[in-house]
Amino acid sequence: MSLPLQQHIEKDGFRLRGLEMSRIDGFSDVVFGFALTLLVVSLEVPKTFAALHETMRGFLPFAICFYFLIAVWYSHYKFFRRFGTHDLGTIAINATLLFVVLFYVYPLKFLFTFIVDVFTGAPSTHIDSYWQIKELMALYGVGFAAIYFLIAALYWNGLRQRLQLGLNRHEEALARFYAIDSAGVASFGIVSCLVALALPGRFAGLAGWIYALTGVFKQLYSRGAMKRLQQRRAALEHPSGN
């Protein structure tokens, strides 16, 4: 017999409702696994040292892309652990998210392979013109924004069902926080896309530095808002005797 809901609580105070493996979870994990497979440097064992050297050159781009996909998977995993929803809206948003993840696997790998080649001085023939750099940065920005806006949409859809799910006031506040946090991260993709299109072609790659500001956003909004939420939670659970 499963434990009561109150015994499955995250550190932030969100009660976990999606502890059982569902068909949505299983299907999503298969799609994420397939996306990771598409990132593999080579499906064949190198037969010469030169081929091995070429394969090893792809290790760093693969590692970066692997980290990005795992970060998306973890955000996806946390949502379904918290809400465990299986309504039509969740299915539609989740299916769209998986579609975007699969579609952007090759652009993601192409971009970071190109960036690593540039910084390591490796010969690269990937880009033929500055306009292609602008298009590549814009494509990545749109994909990045779409993924995190869809994660935000999952949380808003879960919040819409707060009565059916029995969310308490703290959980409602957390759901809004996670939705705004994901939407805020997504906005940097849009800004980067616009900057890449506005800059002269040879400087379009500088738009990639916009993503470094997500760390600033996390510091200024995410940590501050979470701290306030936890303080309010502590006040509700342990009211003063005044």
C-alpha positions as CSV (number, residue, x, y, z in Angstrom):
1,M,0.0,0.0,0.0
2,S,1.3,3.4,-0.9
3,L,2.2,5.9,1.8
4,P,-0.1,8.9,2.5
5,L,0.4,11.9,0.3
6,Q,1.7,13.9,3.3
7,Q,4.6,11.5,3.7
8,H,5.9,12.4,0.2
9,I,6.9,16.1,0.5
10,E,9.8,17.8,-1.2
11,K,12.1,20.2,0.7
12,D,10.2,23.1,-0.8
13,G,6.9,21.8,0.7
14,F,5.3,20.5,-2.5
15,R,3.5,17.2,-1.9
16,L,4.4,14.6,-4.5
17,R,1.3,13.2,-6.4
18,G,3.1,11.5,-9.3
19,L,5.0,8.7,-7.5
20,E,3.6,5.9,-9.7
21,M,5.0,5.3,-13.2
22,S,2.4,6.3,-15.8
23,R,2.2,5.8,-19.6
24,I,3.0,9.5,-20.1
25,D,6.2,9.0,-18.0
26,G,7.1,5.9,-19.9
27,F,6.5,7.4,-23.3
28,S,8.3,10.6,-22.4
29,D,11.4,8.7,-21.1
30,V,11.5,6.7,-24.4
31,V,11.5,10.0,-26.4
32,F,14.2,11.6,-24.2
33,G,16.3,8.4,-24.6
34,F,15.9,8.5,-28.3
35,A,16.9,12.2,-28.4
36,L,20.1,11.3,-26.5
37,T,20.8,8.5,-28.9
38,L,20.7,11.0,-31.8
39,L,23.4,13.0,-30.0
40,V,25.9,10.0,-30.0
41,V,29.1,11.0,-31.7
42,S,29.4,7.8,-33.7
43,L,27.5,4.5,-33.8
44,E,30.6,2.7,-35.1
45,V,33.7,1.7,-33.3
46,P,36.7,3.6,-34.8
47,K,39.0,1.4,-36.9
48,T,42.0,3.7,-37.0
49,F,43.6,6.2,-34.6
50,A,42.6,9.1,-36.9
51,A,39.0,7.9,-36.7
52,L,39.3,7.7,-32.9
53,H,40.8,11.2,-32.8
54,E,37.9,12.5,-34.9
55,T,35.4,10.8,-32.6
56,M,37.0,12.3,-29.5
57,R,36.7,15.7,-31.0
58,G,33.0,15.3,-30.7
59,F,33.1,14.5,-27.0
60,L,32.8,18.1,-25.7
61,P,29.8,19.1,-28.0
62,F,28.1,15.8,-27.0
63,A,28.7,16.5,-23.3
64,I,27.2,20.0,-23.6
65,C,24.1,18.8,-25.5
66,F,23.8,15.9,-23.1
67,Y,23.7,18.3,-20.1
68,F,21.1,20.5,-21.8
69,L,18.8,17.6,-22.5
70,I,19.2,16.1,-19.0
71,A,18.3,19.6,-17.6
72,V,15.1,19.6,-19.6
73,W,14.3,16.0,-18.7
74,Y,14.8,16.8,-15.0
75,S,12.4,19.8,-15.2
76,H,9.9,17.5,-16.9
77,Y,10.5,14.8,-14.3
78,K,10.0,17.2,-11.4
79,F,6.7,18.5,-12.8
80,F,5.2,15.0,-13.2
81,R,6.4,14.1,-9.7
82,R,4.7,17.1,-8.2
83,F,1.4,17.0,-10.1
84,G,1.0,13.5,-11.6
85,T,-1.7,14.9,-14.0
86,H,-3.0,12.9,-17.0
87,D,-5.6,15.3,-18.4
88,L,-5.9,16.1,-22.1
89,G,-4.2,19.5,-21.6
90,T,-1.2,17.9,-20.0
91,I,-1.0,15.3,-22.7
92,A,-1.1,18.0,-25.5
93,I,1.5,20.3,-23.9
94,N,3.8,17.3,-23.1
95,A,3.5,15.9,-26.6
96,T,4.4,19.4,-28.0
97,L,7.4,19.6,-25.7
98,L,8.6,16.2,-26.8
99,F,8.2,17.2,-30.4
100,V,10.3,20.3,-29.9
101,V,13.0,18.4,-28.1
102,L,13.3,15.8,-30.9
103,F,13.2,18.5,-33.6
104,Y,16.0,20.5,-32.0
105,V,18.4,17.7,-31.3
106,Y,20.4,18.2,-34.6
107,P,20.4,22.0,-34.5
108,L,21.6,21.8,-30.9
109,K,24.4,19.4,-31.8
110,F,25.3,21.4,-34.9
111,L,25.6,24.7,-32.9
112,F,27.8,23.4,-30.1
113,T,30.0,21.4,-32.5
114,F,30.6,24.6,-34.4
115,I,31.3,26.6,-31.3
116,V,33.8,24.0,-30.0
117,D,35.5,23.9,-33.4
118,V,35.8,27.7,-33.3
119,F,37.3,27.9,-29.8
120,T,39.6,24.9,-30.3
121,G,40.8,26.1,-33.7
122,A,39.8,22.9,-35.4
123,P,39.1,23.1,-39.1
124,S,35.5,23.7,-39.7
125,T,33.4,24.0,-42.9
126,H,30.1,24.1,-41.1
127,I,29.2,27.7,-41.8
128,D,29.5,29.3,-45.3
129,S,28.3,32.8,-44.5
130,Y,27.6,35.2,-41.6
131,W,23.9,35.1,-42.4
132,Q,23.9,31.4,-41.5
133,I,25.3,32.3,-38.1
134,K,22.4,34.7,-37.6
135,E,19.9,32.0,-38.6
136,L,21.6,29.3,-36.4
137,M,21.5,31.6,-33.3
138,A,17.9,32.5,-34.0
139,L,16.9,28.9,-34.5
140,Y,18.5,27.9,-31.2
141,G,16.8,30.8,-29.4
142,V,13.4,29.9,-30.7
143,G,13.9,26.3,-29.7
144,F,15.2,27.2,-26.2
145,A,12.3,29.5,-25.6
146,A,9.7,27.0,-26.8
147,I,11.0,24.3,-24.5
148,Y,10.9,26.4,-21.4
149,F,7.6,28.2,-22.3
150,L,6.1,24.7,-22.6
151,I,7.4,23.7,-19.2
152,A,5.8,26.9,-17.8
153,A,2.6,25.9,-19.6
154,L,2.6,22.6,-17.8
155,Y,2.7,24.4,-14.5
156,W,-0.1,26.8,-15.4
157,N,-2.2,23.9,-16.5
158,G,-1.5,22.1,-13.3
159,L,-2.4,25.3,-11.3
160,R,-5.7,25.5,-13.3
161,Q,-6.6,22.1,-11.7
162,R,-5.7,23.2,-8.2
163,L,-9.1,22.2,-6.7
164,Q,-9.1,18.7,-8.3
165,L,-5.5,18.2,-7.1
166,G,-6.1,19.6,-3.7
167,L,-3.3,22.1,-3.8
168,N,-2.8,24.0,-0.6
169,R,-2.0,27.7,-0.6
170,H,1.7,27.1,-0.4
171,E,1.6,24.7,-3.3
172,E,-0.3,27.2,-5.4
173,A,2.3,29.8,-4.7
174,L,5.1,27.3,-5.6
175,A,3.3,26.4,-8.8
176,R,3.1,30.1,-9.8
177,F,6.8,30.5,-8.9
178,Y,7.9,27.5,-11.1
179,A,5.8,28.7,-14.0
180,I,7.2,32.2,-13.8
181,D,10.7,30.9,-13.3
182,S,10.4,28.7,-16.5
183,A,8.9,31.5,-18.5
184,G,11.6,33.9,-17.3
185,V,14.3,31.4,-18.5
186,A,12.5,31.1,-21.8
187,S,12.5,34.9,-22.4
188,F,16.3,34.8,-22.7
189,G,15.9,32.6,-25.7
190,I,13.6,35.2,-27.3
191,V,16.0,38.1,-26.4
192,S,19.0,36.2,-27.8
193,C,17.1,35.5,-31.0
194,L,16.2,39.2,-31.5
195,V,19.8,40.3,-30.7
196,A,21.2,37.8,-33.2
197,L,18.9,39.1,-35.9
198,A,19.7,42.8,-35.0
199,L,23.4,42.5,-34.9
200,P,25.6,42.6,-38.1
201,G,26.2,39.1,-39.3
202,R,29.8,38.8,-38.1
203,F,28.8,39.7,-34.6
204,A,25.6,37.5,-34.4
205,G,27.4,34.9,-32.4
206,L,27.7,37.4,-29.5
207,A,23.9,36.9,-28.9
208,G,24.9,33.6,-27.2
209,W,26.2,35.5,-24.2
210,I,22.6,36.5,-23.4
211,Y,22.1,33.0,-21.9
212,A,24.7,33.9,-19.2
213,L,22.1,36.3,-17.8
214,T,19.9,33.3,-16.8
215,G,22.3,33.0,-13.8
216,V,21.6,36.6,-12.9
217,F,17.9,36.0,-13.2
218,K,18.1,32.9,-11.0
219,Q,19.9,35.0,-8.3
220,L,17.7,38.0,-8.4
221,Y,14.3,36.4,-8.9
222,S,14.4,32.7,-8.3
223,R,16.4,32.5,-5.1
224,G,14.8,35.6,-3.6
225,A,11.2,34.5,-4.4
226,M,11.9,31.0,-3.1
227,K,13.3,32.4,0.1
228,R,10.2,34.5,0.6
229,L,8.0,31.5,0.0
230,Q,9.8,29.4,2.5
231,Q,9.7,32.2,5.1
232,R,5.9,32.4,4.6
233,R,5.6,28.6,4.8
234,A,7.5,28.6,8.1
235,A,5.3,31.4,9.5
236,L,2.1,29.4,8.6
237,E,3.5,26.1,10.1
238,H,4.9,27.7,13.2
239,P,2.8,30.8,14.0
240,S,4.1,33.0,16.8
241,G,2.3,33.1,20.1
242,N,1.5,36.8,19.8
